[in-house]
Amino acid sequence: MSKYVSIEDTDTTLLKKWRPLILRSGAHTSVWVNAFLLMQLCCSFRLLIFLSLSMSIIGLDN
């Protein structure tokens, strides 16, 4: 029995779907994809804070 775990055993379905695209595009594109996803996360977080503050200002948060 091998002490190494196969990548196929640990992959999620989404990673299996996108891995060929990521491997073909290379590391440079992967960095841009990661930066884009991080930017989306930051924008979502800022929107959440804005909505929370807006609700507290107009008194909807009880």
PDB file with one MODEL, atoms N, CA, C and O in Angstrom:
MODEL        1
ATOM      1  N   MET A   1       0.848  -1.189   0.000  1.00  0.00           N
ATOM      2  CA  MET A   1       0.000   0.000   0.000  1.00  0.00           C
ATOM      3  C   MET A   1       0.890   1.248   0.000  1.00  0.00           C
ATOM      4  O   MET A   1       1.838   1.353   0.778  1.00  0.00           O
ATOM      5  N   SER A   2       0.571   2.161  -0.864  1.00  0.00           N
ATOM      6  CA  SER A   2       1.378   3.367  -0.991  1.00  0.00           C
ATOM      7  C   SER A   2       1.048   4.355   0.122  1.00  0.00           C
ATOM      8  O   SER A   2      -0.101   4.479   0.545  1.00  0.00           O
ATOM      9  N   LYS A   3       2.080   5.052   0.585  1.00  0.00           N
ATOM     10  CA  LYS A   3       1.842   6.065   1.616  1.00  0.00           C
ATOM     11  C   LYS A   3       1.355   7.374   1.015  1.00  0.00           C
ATOM     12  O   LYS A   3       0.978   8.286   1.750  1.00  0.00           O
ATOM     13  N   TYR A   4       1.357   7.480  -0.300  1.00  0.00           N
ATOM     14  CA  TYR A   4       0.908   8.688  -0.975  1.00  0.00           C
ATOM     15  C   TYR A   4      -0.548   8.548  -1.389  1.00  0.00           C
ATOM     16  O   TYR A   4      -0.991   7.473  -1.795  1.00  0.00           O
ATOM     17  N   VAL A   5      -1.280   9.637  -1.281  1.00  0.00           N
ATOM     18  CA  VAL A   5      -2.686   9.648  -1.679  1.00  0.00           C
ATOM     19  C   VAL A   5      -2.779  10.209  -3.083  1.00  0.00           C
ATOM     20  O   VAL A   5      -2.163  11.226  -3.402  1.00  0.00           O
ATOM     21  N   SER A   6      -3.541   9.551  -3.904  1.00  0.00           N
ATOM     22  CA  SER A   6      -3.716  10.006  -5.281  1.00  0.00           C
ATOM     23  C   SER A   6      -4.469  11.326  -5.305  1.00  0.00           C
ATOM     24  O   SER A   6      -5.371  11.551  -4.499  1.00  0.00           O
ATOM     25  N   ILE A   7      -4.093  12.194  -6.233  1.00  0.00           N
ATOM     26  CA  ILE A   7      -4.803  13.467  -6.391  1.00  0.00           C
ATOM     27  C   ILE A   7      -6.256  13.204  -6.752  1.00  0.00           C
ATOM     28  O   ILE A   7      -7.151  13.934  -6.323  1.00  0.00           O
ATOM     29  N   GLU A   8      -6.489  12.164  -7.538  1.00  0.00           N
ATOM     30  CA  GLU A   8      -7.858  11.829  -7.937  1.00  0.00           C
ATOM     31  C   GLU A   8      -8.724  11.496  -6.725  1.00  0.00           C
ATOM     32  O   GLU A   8      -9.935  11.716  -6.751  1.00  0.00           O
ATOM     33  N   ASP A   9      -8.116  10.970  -5.669  1.00  0.00           N
ATOM     34  CA  ASP A   9      -8.867  10.611  -4.468  1.00  0.00           C
ATOM     35  C   ASP A   9      -9.262  11.829  -3.644  1.00  0.00           C
ATOM     36  O   ASP A   9     -10.236  11.779  -2.894  1.00  0.00           O
ATOM     37  N   THR A  10      -8.519  12.918  -3.775  1.00  0.00           N
ATOM     38  CA  THR A  10      -8.764  14.075  -2.915  1.00  0.00           C
ATOM     39  C   THR A  10      -9.426  15.243  -3.637  1.00  0.00           C
ATOM     40  O   THR A  10      -9.841  16.209  -2.997  1.00  0.00           O
ATOM     41  N   ASP A  11      -9.528  15.165  -4.959  1.00  0.00           N
ATOM     42  CA  ASP A  11     -10.101  16.278  -5.723  1.00  0.00           C
ATOM     43  C   ASP A  11     -11.593  16.420  -5.497  1.00  0.00           C
ATOM     44  O   ASP A  11     -12.305  15.437  -5.291  1.00  0.00           O
ATOM     45  N   THR A  12     -12.054  17.663  -5.539  1.00  0.00           N
ATOM     46  CA  THR A  12     -13.487  17.901  -5.578  1.00  0.00           C
ATOM     47  C   THR A  12     -13.924  17.918  -7.033  1.00  0.00           C
ATOM     48  O   THR A  12     -13.092  17.998  -7.936  1.00  0.00           O
ATOM     49  N   THR A  13     -15.211  17.844  -7.256  1.00  0.00           N
ATOM     50  CA  THR A  13     -15.725  17.831  -8.627  1.00  0.00           C
ATOM     51  C   THR A  13     -15.354  19.103  -9.365  1.00  0.00           C
ATOM     52  O   THR A  13     -15.002  19.052 -10.544  1.00  0.00           O
ATOM     53  N   LEU A  14     -15.426  20.243  -8.694  1.00  0.00           N
ATOM     54  CA  LEU A  14     -15.108  21.516  -9.345  1.00  0.00           C
ATOM     55  C   LEU A  14     -13.642  21.567  -9.761  1.00  0.00           C
ATOM     56  O   LEU A  14     -13.317  22.038 -10.851  1.00  0.00           O
ATOM     57  N   LEU A  15     -12.760  21.083  -8.893  1.00  0.00           N
ATOM     58  CA  LEU A  15     -11.342  21.086  -9.233  1.00  0.00           C
ATOM     59  C   LEU A  15     -11.063  20.150 -10.404  1.00  0.00           C
ATOM     60  O   LEU A  15     -10.243  20.466 -11.267  1.00  0.00           O
ATOM     61  N   LYS A  16     -11.736  19.004 -10.442  1.00  0.00           N
ATOM     62  CA  LYS A  16     -11.567  18.084 -11.569  1.00  0.00           C
ATOM     63  C   LYS A  16     -11.996  18.745 -12.868  1.00  0.00           C
ATOM     64  O   LYS A  16     -11.391  18.529 -13.918  1.00  0.00           O
ATOM     65  N   LYS A  17     -13.045  19.551 -12.785  1.00  0.00           N
ATOM     66  CA  LYS A  17     -13.563  20.209 -13.985  1.00  0.00           C
ATOM     67  C   LYS A  17     -12.597  21.275 -14.489  1.00  0.00           C
ATOM     68  O   LYS A  17     -12.392  21.396 -15.696  1.00  0.00           O
ATOM     69  N   TRP A  18     -12.002  22.049 -13.585  1.00  0.00           N
ATOM     70  CA  TRP A  18     -11.201  23.209 -13.995  1.00  0.00           C
ATOM     71  C   TRP A  18      -9.709  22.936 -14.072  1.00  0.00           C
ATOM     72  O   TRP A  18      -8.968  23.758 -14.611  1.00  0.00           O
ATOM     73  N   ARG A  19      -9.242  21.799 -13.545  1.00  0.00           N
ATOM     74  CA  ARG A  19      -7.801  21.544 -13.541  1.00  0.00           C
ATOM     75  C   ARG A  19      -7.174  21.570 -14.934  1.00  0.00           C
ATOM     76  O   ARG A  19      -6.110  22.170 -15.089  1.00  0.00           O
ATOM     77  N   PRO A  20      -7.776  20.950 -15.966  1.00  0.00           N
ATOM     78  CA  PRO A  20      -7.142  21.021 -17.299  1.00  0.00           C
ATOM     79  C   PRO A  20      -6.981  22.455 -17.795  1.00  0.00           C
ATOM     80  O   PRO A  20      -5.965  22.788 -18.405  1.00  0.00           O
ATOM     81  N   LEU A  21      -7.971  23.305 -17.539  1.00  0.00           N
ATOM     82  CA  LEU A  21      -7.889  24.704 -17.960  1.00  0.00           C
ATOM     83  C   LEU A  21      -6.773  25.424 -17.214  1.00  0.00           C
ATOM     84  O   LEU A  21      -6.020  26.196 -17.809  1.00  0.00           O
ATOM     85  N   ILE A  22      -6.665  25.173 -15.916  1.00  0.00           N
ATOM     86  CA  ILE A  22      -5.625  25.821 -15.117  1.00  0.00           C
ATOM     87  C   ILE A  22      -4.243  25.356 -15.568  1.00  0.00           C
ATOM     88  O   ILE A  22      -3.318  26.161 -15.666  1.00  0.00           O
ATOM     89  N   LEU A  23      -4.102  24.065 -15.841  1.00  0.00           N
ATOM     90  CA  LEU A  23      -2.800  23.545 -16.263  1.00  0.00           C
ATOM     91  C   LEU A  23      -2.401  24.079 -17.631  1.00  0.00           C
ATOM     92  O   LEU A  23      -1.224  24.357 -17.865  1.00  0.00           O
ATOM     93  N   ARG A  24      -3.365  24.227 -18.542  1.00  0.00           N
ATOM     94  CA  ARG A  24      -3.051  24.750 -19.875  1.00  0.00           C
ATOM     95  C   ARG A  24      -2.690  26.224 -19.820  1.00  0.00           C
ATOM     96  O   ARG A  24      -1.816  26.678 -20.559  1.00  0.00           O
ATOM     97  N   SER A  25      -3.358  26.975 -18.948  1.00  0.00           N
ATOM     98  CA  SER A  25      -3.151  28.421 -18.923  1.00  0.00           C
ATOM     99  C   SER A  25      -1.839  28.808 -18.246  1.00  0.00           C
ATOM    100  O   SER A  25      -1.312  29.893 -18.493  1.00  0.00           O
ATOM    101  N   GLY A  26      -1.323  27.952 -17.417  1.00  0.00           N
ATOM    102  CA  GLY A  26      -0.049  28.213 -16.763  1.00  0.00           C
ATOM    103  C   GLY A  26      -0.200  28.996 -15.469  1.00  0.00           C
ATOM    104  O   GLY A  26      -1.293  29.430 -15.106  1.00  0.00           O
ATOM    105  N   ALA A  27       0.909  29.165 -14.791  1.00  0.00           N
ATOM    106  CA  ALA A  27       0.898  29.796 -13.471  1.00  0.00           C
ATOM    107  C   ALA A  27       0.553  31.278 -13.542  1.00  0.00           C
ATOM    108  O   ALA A  27      -0.062  31.813 -12.620  1.00  0.00           O
ATOM    109  N   HIS A  28       0.942  31.948 -14.628  1.00  0.00           N
ATOM    110  CA  HIS A  28       0.695  33.384 -14.733  1.00  0.00           C
ATOM    111  C   HIS A  28      -0.801  33.681 -14.688  1.00  0.00           C
ATOM    112  O   HIS A  28      -1.241  34.571 -13.961  1.00  0.00           O
ATOM    113  N   THR A  29      -1.578  32.934 -15.467  1.00  0.00           N
ATOM    114  CA  THR A  29      -3.025  33.130 -15.477  1.00  0.00           C
ATOM    115  C   THR A  29      -3.631  32.734 -14.140  1.00  0.00           C
ATOM    116  O   THR A  29      -4.577  33.365 -13.670  1.00  0.00           O
ATOM    117  N   SER A  30      -3.091  31.701 -13.536  1.00  0.00           N
ATOM    118  CA  SER A  30      -3.599  31.258 -12.245  1.00  0.00           C
ATOM    119  C   SER A  30      -3.457  32.358 -11.196  1.00  0.00           C
ATOM    120  O   SER A  30      -4.331  32.523 -10.345  1.00  0.00           O
ATOM    121  N   VAL A  31      -2.368  33.103 -11.255  1.00  0.00           N
ATOM    122  CA  VAL A  31      -2.178  34.227 -10.328  1.00  0.00           C
ATOM    123  C   VAL A  31      -3.260  35.273 -10.553  1.00  0.00           C
ATOM    124  O   VAL A  31      -3.811  35.812  -9.593  1.00  0.00           O
ATOM    125  N   TRP A  32      -3.572  35.566 -11.820  1.00  0.00           N
ATOM    126  CA  TRP A  32      -4.616  36.549 -12.116  1.00  0.00           C
ATOM    127  C   TRP A  32      -5.981  36.062 -11.656  1.00  0.00           C
ATOM    128  O   TRP A  32      -6.783  36.850 -11.155  1.00  0.00           O
ATOM    129  N   VAL A  33      -6.253  34.772 -11.819  1.00  0.00           N
ATOM    130  CA  VAL A  33      -7.530  34.213 -11.356  1.00  0.00           C
ATOM    131  C   VAL A  33      -7.633  34.341  -9.846  1.00  0.00           C
ATOM    132  O   VAL A  33      -8.680  34.730  -9.328  1.00  0.00           O
ATOM    133  N   ASN A  34      -6.561  34.019  -9.133  1.00  0.00           N
ATOM    134  CA  ASN A  34      -6.571  34.145  -7.672  1.00  0.00           C
ATOM    135  C   ASN A  34      -6.759  35.599  -7.247  1.00  0.00           C
ATOM    136  O   ASN A  34      -7.491  35.875  -6.296  1.00  0.00           O
ATOM    137  N   ALA A  35      -6.109  36.524  -7.940  1.00  0.00           N
ATOM    138  CA  ALA A  35      -6.266  37.946  -7.616  1.00  0.00           C
ATOM    139  C   ALA A  35      -7.699  38.399  -7.867  1.00  0.00           C
ATOM    140  O   ALA A  35      -8.259  39.164  -7.082  1.00  0.00           O
ATOM    141  N   PHE A  36      -8.291  37.927  -8.959  1.00  0.00           N
ATOM    142  CA  PHE A  36      -9.673  38.289  -9.273  1.00  0.00           C
ATOM    143  C   PHE A  36     -10.628  37.761  -8.201  1.00  0.00           C
ATOM    144  O   PHE A  36     -11.522  38.482  -7.758  1.00  0.00           O
ATOM    145  N   LEU A  37     -10.443  36.514  -7.786  1.00  0.00           N
ATOM    146  CA  LEU A  37     -11.311  35.941  -6.757  1.00  0.00           C
ATOM    147  C   LEU A  37     -11.152  36.671  -5.431  1.00  0.00           C
ATOM    148  O   LEU A  37     -12.134  36.880  -4.718  1.00  0.00           O
ATOM    149  N   LEU A  38      -9.930  37.060  -5.092  1.00  0.00           N
ATOM    150  CA  LEU A  38      -9.700  37.820  -3.865  1.00  0.00           C
ATOM    151  C   LEU A  38     -10.374  39.184  -3.940  1.00  0.00           C
ATOM    152  O   LEU A  38     -10.941  39.652  -2.952  1.00  0.00           O
ATOM    153  N   MET A  39     -10.315  39.824  -5.108  1.00  0.00           N
ATOM    154  CA  MET A  39     -10.965  41.114  -5.294  1.00  0.00           C
ATOM    155  C   MET A  39     -12.482  40.975  -5.133  1.00  0.00           C
ATOM    156  O   MET A  39     -13.123  41.827  -4.517  1.00  0.00           O
ATOM    157  N   GLN A  40     -13.055  39.899  -5.687  1.00  0.00           N
ATOM    158  CA  GLN A  40     -14.488  39.667  -5.551  1.00  0.00           C
ATOM    159  C   GLN A  40     -14.871  39.474  -4.091  1.00  0.00           C
ATOM    160  O   GLN A  40     -15.903  39.973  -3.641  1.00  0.00           O
ATOM    161  N   LEU A  41     -14.042  38.752  -3.356  1.00  0.00           N
ATOM    162  CA  LEU A  41     -14.305  38.526  -1.939  1.00  0.00           C
ATOM    163  C   LEU A  41     -14.270  39.837  -1.165  1.00  0.00           C
ATOM    164  O   LEU A  41     -15.124  40.079  -0.313  1.00  0.00           O
ATOM    165  N   CYS A  42     -13.285  40.683  -1.458  1.00  0.00           N
ATOM    166  CA  CYS A  42     -13.174  41.981  -0.781  1.00  0.00           C
ATOM    167  C   CYS A  42     -14.369  42.871  -1.105  1.00  0.00           C
ATOM    168  O   CYS A  42     -14.897  43.544  -0.220  1.00  0.00           O
ATOM    169  N   CYS A  43     -14.797  42.878  -2.365  1.00  0.00           N
ATOM    170  CA  CYS A  43     -15.953  43.692  -2.757  1.00  0.00           C
ATOM    171  C   CYS A  43     -17.212  43.202  -2.058  1.00  0.00           C
ATOM    172  O   CYS A  43     -18.030  44.008  -1.615  1.00  0.00           O
ATOM    173  N   SER A  44     -17.373  41.890  -1.955  1.00  0.00           N
ATOM    174  CA  SER A  44     -18.536  41.333  -1.274  1.00  0.00           C
ATOM    175  C   SER A  44     -18.526  41.722   0.197  1.00  0.00           C
ATOM    176  O   SER A  44     -19.568  42.046   0.766  1.00  0.00           O
ATOM    177  N   PHE A  45     -17.345  41.690   0.811  1.00  0.00           N
ATOM    178  CA  PHE A  45     -17.219  42.048   2.219  1.00  0.00           C
ATOM    179  C   PHE A  45     -17.549  43.522   2.427  1.00  0.00           C
ATOM    180  O   PHE A  45     -18.230  43.877   3.389  1.00  0.00           O
ATOM    181  N   ARG A  46     -17.066  44.385   1.524  1.00  0.00           N
ATOM    182  CA  ARG A  46     -17.367  45.818   1.636  1.00  0.00           C
ATOM    183  C   ARG A  46     -18.859  46.074   1.461  1.00  0.00           C
ATOM    184  O   ARG A  46     -19.428  46.922   2.150  1.00  0.00           O
ATOM    185  N   LEU A  47     -19.498  45.345   0.543  1.00  0.00           N
ATOM    186  CA  LEU A  47     -20.937  45.500   0.341  1.00  0.00           C
ATOM    187  C   LEU A  47     -21.701  45.073   1.588  1.00  0.00           C
ATOM    188  O   LEU A  47     -22.670  45.723   1.983  1.00  0.00           O
ATOM    189  N   LEU A  48     -21.264  43.982   2.206  1.00  0.00           N
ATOM    190  CA  LEU A  48     -21.905  43.510   3.427  1.00  0.00           C
ATOM    191  C   LEU A  48     -21.796  44.550   4.540  1.00  0.00           C
ATOM    192  O   LEU A  48     -22.770  44.803   5.247  1.00  0.00           O
ATOM    193  N   ILE A  49     -20.629  45.148   4.698  1.00  0.00           N
ATOM    194  CA  ILE A  49     -20.442  46.199   5.711  1.00  0.00           C
ATOM    195  C   ILE A  49     -21.321  47.404   5.399  1.00  0.00           C
ATOM    196  O   ILE A  49     -21.951  47.965   6.296  1.00  0.00           O
ATOM    197  N   PHE A  50     -21.366  47.808   4.118  1.00  0.00           N
ATOM    198  CA  PHE A  50     -22.181  48.952   3.723  1.00  0.00           C
ATOM    199  C   PHE A  50     -23.654  48.709   4.034  1.00  0.00           C
ATOM    200  O   PHE A  50     -24.330  49.584   4.576  1.00  0.00           O
ATOM    201  N   LEU A  51     -24.151  47.517   3.690  1.00  0.00           N
ATOM    202  CA  LEU A  51     -25.556  47.212   3.956  1.00  0.00           C
ATOM    203  C   LEU A  51     -25.841  47.163   5.449  1.00  0.00           C
ATOM    204  O   LEU A  51     -26.892  47.615   5.902  1.00  0.00           O
ATOM    205  N   SER A  52     -24.913  46.620   6.203  1.00  0.00           N
ATOM    206  CA  SER A  52     -25.084  46.551   7.650  1.00  0.00           C
ATOM    207  C   SER A  52     -25.144  47.949   8.263  1.00  0.00           C
ATOM    208  O   SER A  52     -25.996  48.225   9.108  1.00  0.00           O
ATOM    209  N   LEU A  53     -24.236  48.829   7.835  1.00  0.00           N
ATOM    210  CA  LEU A  53     -24.240  50.201   8.342  1.00  0.00           C
ATOM    211  C   LEU A  53     -25.489  50.949   7.905  1.00  0.00           C
ATOM    212  O   LEU A  53     -26.059  51.717   8.681  1.00  0.00           O
ATOM    213  N   SER A  54     -25.918  50.732   6.671  1.00  0.00           N
ATOM    214  CA  SER A  54     -27.124  51.398   6.179  1.00  0.00           C
ATOM    215  C   SER A  54     -28.342  50.978   6.982  1.00  0.00           C
ATOM    216  O   SER A  54     -29.185  51.807   7.323  1.00  0.00           O
ATOM    217  N   MET A  55     -28.435  49.682   7.284  1.00  0.00           N
ATOM    218  CA  MET A  55     -29.572  49.200   8.064  1.00  0.00           C
ATOM    219  C   MET A  55     -29.551  49.775   9.470  1.00  0.00           C
ATOM    220  O   MET A  55     -30.602  50.091  10.028  1.00  0.00           O
ATOM    221  N   SER A  56     -28.362  49.915  10.049  1.00  0.00           N
ATOM    222  CA  SER A  56     -28.297  50.458  11.402  1.00  0.00           C
ATOM    223  C   SER A  56     -28.621  51.949  11.415  1.00  0.00           C
ATOM    224  O   SER A  56     -29.186  52.451  12.387  1.00  0.00           O
ATOM    225  N   ILE A  57     -28.267  52.661  10.344  1.00  0.00           N
ATOM    226  CA  ILE A  57     -28.558  54.095  10.274  1.00  0.00           C
ATOM    227  C   ILE A  57     -30.057  54.342  10.158  1.00  0.00           C
ATOM    228  O   ILE A  57     -30.592  55.247  10.798  1.00  0.00           O
ATOM    229  N   ILE A  58     -30.741  53.529   9.333  1.00  0.00           N
ATOM    230  CA  ILE A  58     -32.181  53.761   9.155  1.00  0.00           C
ATOM    231  C   ILE A  58     -33.017  52.993  10.171  1.00  0.00           C
ATOM    232  O   ILE A  58     -34.243  53.099  10.163  1.00  0.00           O
ATOM    233  N   GLY A  59     -32.373  52.221  11.049  1.00  0.00           N
ATOM    234  CA  GLY A  59     -33.081  51.576  12.148  1.00  0.00           C
ATOM    235  C   GLY A  59     -33.752  50.270  11.814  1.00  0.00           C
ATOM    236  O   GLY A  59     -34.732  49.916  12.470  1.00  0.00           O
ATOM    237  N   LEU A  60     -33.275  49.526  10.818  1.00  0.00           N
ATOM    238  CA  LEU A  60     -33.894  48.254  10.463  1.00  0.00           C
ATOM    239  C   LEU A  60     -33.275  47.063  11.183  1.00  0.00           C
ATOM    240  O   LEU A  60     -33.764  45.941  11.054  1.00  0.00           O
ATOM    241  N   ASP A  61     -32.215  47.293  11.933  1.00  0.00           N
ATOM    242  CA  ASP A  61     -31.535  46.161  12.568  1.00  0.00           C
ATOM    243  C   ASP A  61     -32.060  45.853  13.968  1.00  0.00           C
ATOM    244  O   ASP A  61     -31.532  44.970  14.644  1.00  0.00           O
ATOM    245  N   ASN A  62     -33.089  46.569  14.407  1.00  0.00           N
ATOM    246  CA  ASN A  62     -33.707  46.391  15.733  1.00  0.00           C
ATOM    247  C   ASN A  62     -32.705  46.667  16.815  1.00  0.00           C
ATOM    248  O   ASN A  62     -33.031  46.571  17.998  1.00  0.00           O
TER     249      ASN A  62
ENDMDL
END
